[in-house]
Amino acid sequence: MKQLRRLVGAAVACGALAAAGIGATPAQAVENQLWIGAPYETVLPGAEADGSARERSLEVTVSRDVADGPVPAGQLTVDVSEVAAFARVSWPDQCAPESEVRAVCAFPGMPDGTDTVRAATIGLQALPGADLGASGYVRYSATAGELTAHTAETRVGLGNGPDLGLSQAPYQRDLRPGTETSVPATVSNSGNRTAERTLMWISASYGLRFKERHANCEYRDHATGTGALCVLDEAVAPGQRYAMATRLGVGREAMYERFDQSVEPYSDQALAEARGDWTWTRGTGPELDLRPVTTRTTAAPEPDIDPQDNYQAVILDARNTADLKLTGSRVRGGVGDTVTAEVTVHNRGPAWVASLGAGASVATVRFQAPEGTTVGTLPEGRCWTAEDDGTSPATHYCRTPIYLHDKASYTFEIPLLIDRVVRGAHTTVATLNDDSELSIRKFDPNLRNNIARIVVN
């Protein structure tokens, strides 16, 4: 499947799914101050010959888009008219059916400090004899007092095959560099066919080390960490669950780390697509095995019918620091010359710095043109200029990539047109230390060296 190759090809990935659309607003309502959370898509396993079918659950939540004050209890309206021809619906107790295809579900209020509540868990099962090509949408709307939500929807289809899934491991905080940890996972099959073999992709970020390189896995080191492709021979039958754990060393440069993994039914094509054009090296340690948690009988292998739960990511943070240092430059020229000033962000360690979740820059620097000069064309995509209000020199910003290894540096080249010679003209360049996505202040123990100068003549 191409999905796994896309995950392998990215140094970082994330696995969030959401759906929302714009719908009608009830009279007297405050528009769109609630949000409905629901699966973007789900696939129901088709019914077996005896008419039985595995049930899928749609977990629906409602969250606030109101900064302050309590949100009163409300109502979630669910319309299943598009799926009623091929699926049986099970309504939870708090839902009152208005018809065979529509129900209104009560959800609790949100006092201050509560941002999200569970609105309903709706069960769906394929009807006997339903066409496997059938599909439709479950649609949602919600109100609470005078507040209303964007409408949302879940696309529902039918299919036969295995449906592998990965459990979400807990985040880990305050790890100590030089120690070990492990990331547990449970591989399950909620489809109606067996996955005879499993292809697993694993990625550990740069500050983590695989404690074992297994003989049934092949590995590739890259700029932001190490990836692995593993072929697991244990058959995973419908309803069966397997446990596994990956042992990791926490390196001396570890700080903001990430561990990703994904599973899908094995095929030669899936493995070839995951390998891509990269070079992989097979491990020599003991094989990575799955340990059965439950036992079920096997069935014929088929592709995964719903890959949305095949991927998980875990954040592992270590107690560490990274001292960023900024250096500027001195340049010289005459009137009409364009000179190039350099500003360099150094990471003096001991940790590397990476924003593997939010994708924020390690550092953003701010500066203005030295007196008598004009800033030329800055690197596109890295730098930008704040709108000039005409009362003061324009302020320019440049940002680094989202990671910077320990003992590494990144340099910006800043073209300056000399309009007139001003002896000793200079400007201050400084890092922005309070970015909400990646705050330098939180990891840098010495902010005094985060300021530098560009001096002209």
C-alpha positions as CSV (number, residue, x, y, z in Angstrom):
1,M,0.0,0.0,0.0
2,K,1.2,3.5,-0.9
3,Q,0.2,4.8,2.5
4,L,3.1,3.1,4.3
5,R,5.6,4.5,1.8
6,R,4.4,8.0,2.4
7,L,5.0,7.5,6.1
8,V,8.4,6.0,5.5
9,G,9.4,8.8,3.2
10,A,8.6,11.5,5.8
11,A,11.0,12.1,8.6
12,V,8.1,12.9,10.8
13,A,4.4,12.2,10.5
14,C,1.3,12.7,12.3
15,G,-1.9,10.7,12.5
16,A,-4.8,13.1,13.3
17,L,-8.2,12.7,11.5
18,A,-11.0,15.2,11.6
19,A,-14.0,16.3,9.5
20,A,-16.2,19.4,9.4
21,G,-18.4,21.2,7.0
22,I,-20.5,24.3,7.0
23,G,-24.2,23.9,7.7
24,A,-27.3,25.9,8.4
25,T,-27.4,27.9,11.6
26,P,-30.6,27.7,13.8
27,A,-32.4,30.9,14.4
28,Q,-31.2,32.9,17.5
29,A,-28.0,30.8,17.7
30,V,-24.5,32.1,18.1
31,E,-22.8,30.7,14.9
32,N,-20.1,28.1,15.0
33,Q,-18.9,28.3,18.6
34,L,-19.0,24.5,19.0
35,W,-17.0,21.8,17.1
36,I,-18.0,18.2,16.5
37,G,-15.3,15.6,16.5
38,A,-16.1,12.4,14.6
39,P,-14.1,9.8,12.4
40,Y,-13.5,11.1,8.9
41,E,-14.2,7.6,7.5
42,T,-14.8,4.1,8.6
43,V,-15.3,0.7,6.8
44,L,-17.7,-1.9,8.1
45,P,-16.7,-5.5,7.7
46,G,-19.3,-7.3,5.5
47,A,-21.7,-9.8,6.9
48,E,-20.7,-13.5,6.9
49,A,-22.8,-16.3,5.4
50,D,-24.7,-16.8,8.7
51,G,-25.6,-13.1,8.7
52,S,-23.3,-12.1,11.5
53,A,-21.1,-9.0,11.2
54,R,-18.6,-7.3,13.3
55,E,-19.7,-3.9,14.8
56,R,-17.9,-0.6,14.3
57,S,-18.3,2.3,16.8
58,L,-18.4,5.9,15.9
59,E,-17.1,8.0,18.8
60,V,-18.6,11.5,18.6
61,T,-17.4,14.4,20.8
62,V,-18.4,18.1,21.1
63,S,-15.8,20.7,22.0
64,R,-16.0,24.4,22.7
65,D,-14.7,27.3,20.6
66,V,-15.6,29.7,23.4
67,A,-12.8,31.0,25.5
68,D,-14.5,31.7,28.8
69,G,-17.6,30.8,30.7
70,P,-19.6,27.5,31.0
71,V,-21.3,25.8,28.0
72,P,-24.7,24.4,28.8
73,A,-25.8,20.9,28.1
74,G,-26.8,20.4,24.5
75,Q,-28.1,18.1,21.8
76,L,-26.3,16.2,19.0
77,T,-28.5,15.3,16.0
78,V,-27.4,12.3,14.0
79,D,-28.8,11.4,10.6
80,V,-28.0,7.9,9.2
81,S,-30.5,8.0,6.3
82,E,-27.6,7.5,3.7
83,V,-26.4,4.3,5.4
84,A,-29.6,2.7,6.5
85,A,-29.9,0.6,3.3
86,F,-26.7,-1.4,4.1
87,A,-26.1,-0.9,7.9
88,R,-27.9,-1.5,11.2
89,V,-27.6,1.3,13.7
90,S,-27.4,0.8,17.5
91,W,-28.2,4.0,19.5
92,P,-26.8,4.6,22.9
93,D,-29.1,5.3,25.9
94,Q,-28.8,9.1,25.7
95,C,-30.0,9.1,22.1
96,A,-33.8,9.4,21.5
97,P,-34.7,8.2,17.9
98,E,-37.0,10.5,16.1
99,S,-37.4,8.0,13.2
100,E,-35.6,5.0,11.9
101,V,-32.8,7.1,10.5
102,R,-32.5,10.1,12.9
103,A,-31.9,10.5,16.6
104,V,-31.2,13.4,19.0
105,C,-28.5,12.6,21.7
106,A,-28.1,14.6,24.9
107,F,-24.6,15.6,25.9
108,P,-23.5,17.2,29.2
109,G,-22.4,20.8,29.7
110,M,-18.9,22.1,29.8
111,P,-18.0,24.1,32.9
112,D,-14.9,26.3,33.0
113,G,-11.9,24.0,32.6
114,T,-13.7,21.5,30.4
115,D,-13.2,21.8,26.7
116,T,-14.6,18.6,25.2
117,V,-17.3,16.1,26.2
118,R,-18.3,12.8,24.7
119,A,-21.6,13.2,22.9
120,A,-22.5,9.7,21.7
121,T,-21.0,6.3,20.7
122,I,-23.0,4.9,17.8
123,G,-22.8,1.3,16.7
124,L,-22.9,0.2,13.0
125,Q,-23.1,-3.3,11.6
126,A,-23.3,-4.4,7.9
127,L,-26.7,-5.9,7.0
128,P,-26.8,-9.4,5.5
129,G,-26.5,-9.4,1.8
130,A,-25.5,-5.7,1.6
131,D,-23.5,-4.7,-1.5
132,L,-19.8,-4.4,-0.7
133,G,-19.6,-1.4,-2.9
134,A,-22.2,0.5,-0.9
135,S,-21.2,3.8,0.9
136,G,-22.8,6.8,2.4
137,Y,-22.5,9.5,5.1
138,V,-23.5,9.7,8.7
139,R,-24.2,13.4,9.3
140,Y,-24.1,15.4,12.6
141,S,-25.2,18.8,13.9
142,A,-25.2,20.1,17.5
143,T,-26.5,23.0,19.6
144,A,-26.0,24.0,23.3
145,G,-28.2,26.9,24.5
146,E,-27.6,29.6,21.9
147,L,-24.4,28.0,20.6
148,T,-24.2,25.9,17.5
149,A,-21.6,23.9,15.7
150,H,-20.3,23.4,12.2
151,T,-21.9,20.3,10.8
152,A,-19.7,17.2,10.5
153,E,-19.9,13.8,8.7
154,T,-18.4,10.3,8.6
155,R,-18.1,8.4,5.4
156,V,-19.1,4.8,5.8
157,G,-18.3,2.0,3.4
158,L,-18.4,-1.8,3.4
159,G,-15.5,-4.2,2.7
160,N,-14.1,-7.7,3.5
161,G,-10.6,-8.1,4.8
162,P,-8.3,-7.7,7.8
163,D,-8.3,-4.4,9.6
164,L,-5.1,-4.1,11.5
165,G,-4.8,-1.5,14.2
166,L,-2.2,-0.2,16.7
167,S,-2.8,0.9,20.3
168,Q,-1.7,4.3,21.4
169,A,1.3,4.1,23.8
170,P,1.4,6.7,26.5
171,Y,3.7,9.7,26.1
172,Q,6.9,9.7,28.2
173,R,8.3,12.7,30.0
174,D,11.4,13.5,32.0
175,L,13.6,10.7,30.5
176,R,17.2,10.9,31.5
177,P,19.9,10.8,28.8
178,G,22.0,7.7,29.0
179,T,19.1,5.5,30.2
180,E,16.8,3.0,28.5
181,T,13.1,2.9,27.9
182,S,10.6,0.9,25.9
183,V,7.5,1.7,23.9
184,P,4.7,-0.9,24.1
185,A,2.1,-1.6,21.4
186,T,-0.8,-3.9,20.8
187,V,-1.5,-5.0,17.2
188,S,-5.2,-6.0,16.7
189,N,-7.4,-7.1,13.9
190,S,-11.0,-5.8,13.9
191,G,-11.7,-6.9,10.4
192,N,-13.3,-10.1,9.2
193,R,-10.3,-11.8,7.5
194,T,-6.9,-12.8,8.7
195,A,-3.6,-10.9,8.1
196,E,-1.3,-13.9,7.5
197,R,1.8,-11.7,7.9
198,T,2.3,-8.1,8.9
199,L,4.6,-5.4,7.6
200,M,5.6,-2.9,10.3
201,W,7.3,0.4,9.9
202,I,9.1,1.9,12.9
203,S,10.9,5.3,13.2
204,A,12.9,6.5,16.2
205,S,14.1,10.1,16.2
206,Y,17.8,11.1,16.3
207,G,18.1,11.2,20.1
208,L,16.9,7.6,20.5
209,R,18.7,4.3,19.7
210,F,17.3,0.9,18.9
211,K,18.7,-1.4,21.6
212,E,18.3,-4.4,19.2
213,R,18.4,-4.6,15.4
214,H,16.3,-7.6,14.7
215,A,17.1,-10.1,11.9
216,N,13.5,-9.8,10.5
217,C,13.9,-6.0,10.2
218,E,16.0,-3.8,7.9
219,Y,17.2,-0.4,9.0
220,R,17.9,3.0,7.5
221,D,19.7,5.9,9.2
222,H,18.6,9.4,8.1
223,A,19.0,13.0,9.2
224,T,16.3,12.9,11.9
225,G,16.7,9.4,13.2
226,T,16.5,5.7,12.2
227,G,13.7,3.9,10.4
228,A,13.0,0.1,10.3
229,L,10.9,-2.2,8.2
230,C,10.0,-5.4,9.9
231,V,8.2,-8.5,8.5
232,L,6.3,-10.3,11.2
233,D,5.3,-13.9,10.5
234,E,2.6,-14.4,13.1
235,A,-0.9,-14.5,11.6
236,V,-3.4,-12.0,13.2
237,A,-6.9,-13.4,12.9
238,P,-10.2,-11.4,13.4
239,G,-10.6,-10.4,17.0
240,Q,-7.0,-11.4,17.9
241,R,-4.5,-9.1,19.6
242,Y,-0.7,-9.3,19.9
243,A,1.6,-7.4,22.2
244,M,5.1,-6.2,21.5
245,A,7.6,-3.7,22.9
246,T,10.5,-1.8,21.3
247,R,13.5,-1.2,23.5
248,L,15.2,2.2,23.1
249,G,18.3,3.9,24.4
250,V,18.0,7.6,25.3
251,G,21.1,9.3,23.8
252,R,23.1,12.1,25.5
253,E,21.7,14.5,22.8
254,A,18.1,13.5,23.4
255,M,15.5,16.1,24.3
256,Y,12.3,16.4,22.2
257,E,12.0,12.9,20.7
258,R,9.4,11.0,18.8
259,F,8.6,7.4,18.0
260,D,6.4,6.4,15.1
261,Q,5.1,3.0,14.0
262,S,2.6,1.7,11.4
263,V,1.3,-1.7,10.4
264,E,-0.4,-3.2,7.3
265,P,-0.9,-6.7,5.9
266,Y,2.3,-7.9,4.3
267,S,2.7,-8.1,0.5
268,D,5.8,-8.1,-1.7
269,Q,4.5,-4.9,-3.3
270,A,3.9,-3.2,0.0
271,L,7.5,-4.0,1.1
272,A,8.9,-2.8,-2.2
273,E,7.0,0.5,-2.0
274,A,8.1,1.0,1.6
275,R,11.8,0.4,0.7
276,G,11.6,3.0,-2.2
277,D,14.9,3.9,-3.6
278,W,16.7,4.0,-0.2
279,T,19.3,1.6,1.0
280,W,18.3,-0.6,4.0
281,T,20.5,-2.8,6.1
282,R,19.2,-6.1,7.7
283,G,19.6,-6.5,11.5
284,T,21.5,-9.4,13.0
285,G,19.8,-9.7,16.4
286,P,17.0,-12.0,17.6
287,E,13.8,-11.7,15.6
288,L,11.0,-9.2,16.6
289,D,8.0,-11.3,17.5
290,L,4.4,-10.7,18.4
291,R,3.1,-12.2,21.7
292,P,-0.6,-13.4,21.4
293,V,-3.0,-11.8,23.9
294,T,-6.1,-13.7,22.7
295,T,-6.5,-16.6,20.2
296,R,-8.9,-16.9,17.3
297,T,-9.1,-19.1,14.2
298,T,-7.6,-17.9,10.9
299,A,-9.1,-17.0,7.6
300,A,-8.0,-16.1,4.1
301,P,-5.7,-13.1,3.7
302,E,-6.9,-9.9,2.1
303,P,-5.8,-6.2,2.0
304,D,-6.5,-4.0,5.1
305,I,-10.0,-2.6,4.7
306,D,-9.6,0.5,6.9
307,P,-6.0,1.8,7.4
308,Q,-6.9,4.9,9.5
309,D,-5.9,3.2,12.8
310,N,-2.7,1.6,11.4
311,Y,-0.4,4.4,12.6
312,Q,0.6,5.8,16.0
313,A,3.1,8.3,17.2
314,V,4.5,8.7,20.7
315,I,6.3,11.8,22.2
316,L,9.3,11.0,24.4
317,D,10.9,14.0,26.1
318,A,14.2,13.9,28.0
319,R,15.5,16.3,30.6
320,N,18.1,18.1,28.7
321,T,19.2,21.6,27.5
322,A,20.6,23.1,24.3
323,D,22.6,26.3,24.3
324,L,21.8,28.3,21.1
325,K,24.3,31.0,20.2
326,L,23.9,33.7,17.6
327,T,26.8,35.3,15.7
328,G,26.6,38.2,13.3
329,S,29.2,39.6,10.8
330,R,31.0,42.7,9.7
331,V,30.8,43.9,6.1
332,R,32.3,46.8,4.1
333,G,31.4,48.5,0.9
334,G,30.8,51.8,-0.9
335,V,27.7,53.6,-2.0
336,G,25.7,51.5,-4.5
337,D,27.4,48.2,-3.5
338,T,25.4,45.2,-2.3
339,V,27.2,43.3,0.4
340,T,26.2,40.0,2.1
341,A,26.0,39.9,5.8
342,E,25.8,36.5,7.6
343,V,23.9,35.6,10.7
344,T,24.5,32.1,12.1
345,V,22.5,30.1,14.7
346,H,24.8,27.7,16.5
347,N,23.6,24.8,18.7
348,R,26.3,24.2,21.3
349,G,24.3,21.3,22.7
350,P,24.4,19.0,24.5
351,A,20.9,18.2,23.1
352,W,19.8,18.5,19.5
353,V,16.7,20.5,19.0
354,A,13.8,19.4,16.9
355,S,10.1,20.2,16.5
356,L,8.9,16.9,15.1
357,G,5.3,17.4,16.0
358,A,4.4,21.0,15.4
359,G,7.1,21.5,12.7
360,A,8.2,24.8,14.2
361,S,11.6,26.3,13.4
362,V,14.3,25.8,15.9
363,A,14.9,29.6,15.9
364,T,13.5,32.7,14.3
365,V,15.7,35.7,14.2
366,R,14.6,39.4,14.0
367,F,16.5,42.3,12.6
368,Q,16.3,45.7,10.9
369,A,18.5,47.2,8.2
370,P,21.6,49.0,9.5
371,E,21.5,52.8,9.1
372,G,22.3,53.8,5.5
373,T,21.4,50.4,4.0
374,T,18.4,48.6,2.5
375,V,17.7,44.9,2.9
376,G,17.6,43.2,-0.5
377,T,15.8,40.0,-1.5
378,L,15.8,37.5,1.4
379,P,15.8,33.7,1.0
380,E,12.2,32.8,-0.1
381,G,10.4,30.5,2.3
382,R,12.9,31.2,5.1
383,C,12.5,35.0,5.6
384,W,9.8,37.5,5.5
385,T,9.3,41.2,6.2
386,A,6.7,42.7,8.5
387,E,4.4,45.3,7.0
388,D,6.0,48.7,7.2
389,D,3.9,51.3,8.9
390,G,6.1,54.1,7.5
391,T,7.1,55.4,10.9
392,S,10.0,53.1,11.6
393,P,12.4,50.8,9.7
394,A,10.9,47.6,8.5
395,T,11.4,44.5,10.6
396,H,12.7,41.3,9.0
397,Y,12.5,37.8,10.2
398,C,14.3,34.6,9.2
399,R,13.7,31.1,10.5
400,T,15.9,27.9,10.6
401,P,14.7,24.4,9.7
402,I,12.7,22.4,12.2
403,Y,15.8,20.6,13.6
404,L,19.4,21.5,14.4
405,H,21.8,18.8,15.5
406,D,24.1,19.2,18.5
407,K,27.3,21.1,17.5
408,A,25.6,22.1,14.2
409,S,24.8,25.5,12.8
410,Y,22.6,27.3,10.3
411,T,23.5,30.5,8.4
412,F,21.3,33.1,6.8
413,E,22.8,35.3,4.1
414,I,21.3,38.8,4.2
415,P,21.9,41.1,1.2
416,L,22.4,44.8,2.1
417,L,22.4,47.6,-0.5
418,I,24.5,50.5,0.8
419,D,22.6,53.7,0.1
420,R,25.0,55.9,2.0
421,V,28.1,55.3,4.0
422,V,27.5,55.6,7.8
423,R,30.6,54.8,9.8
424,G,30.0,52.1,12.3
425,A,26.4,51.5,11.3
426,H,25.0,48.4,12.9
427,T,21.8,46.5,13.8
428,T,21.0,44.0,16.5
429,V,19.9,40.5,15.5
430,A,18.1,38.4,18.2
431,T,16.2,35.2,18.5
432,L,12.5,35.2,19.4
433,N,12.5,33.1,22.6
434,D,8.8,32.6,23.3
435,D,7.4,30.9,20.2
436,S,4.4,28.9,21.6
437,E,5.2,25.9,19.4
438,L,8.9,25.7,20.4
439,S,10.0,28.0,23.2
440,I,13.7,28.6,23.2
441,R,13.4,29.9,26.8
442,K,12.3,26.5,28.0
443,F,15.5,24.6,26.8
444,D,18.2,27.2,26.4
445,P,20.1,27.9,29.7
446,N,21.9,31.0,28.4
447,L,19.8,33.6,26.5
448,R,22.6,36.2,26.8
449,N,24.4,34.8,23.7
450,N,21.2,34.8,21.6
451,I,21.9,38.4,20.4
452,A,24.4,39.5,17.8
453,R,25.2,42.4,15.5
454,I,25.6,43.1,11.8
455,V,28.1,46.0,11.4
456,V,28.6,47.9,8.2
457,N,31.8,49.9,7.6
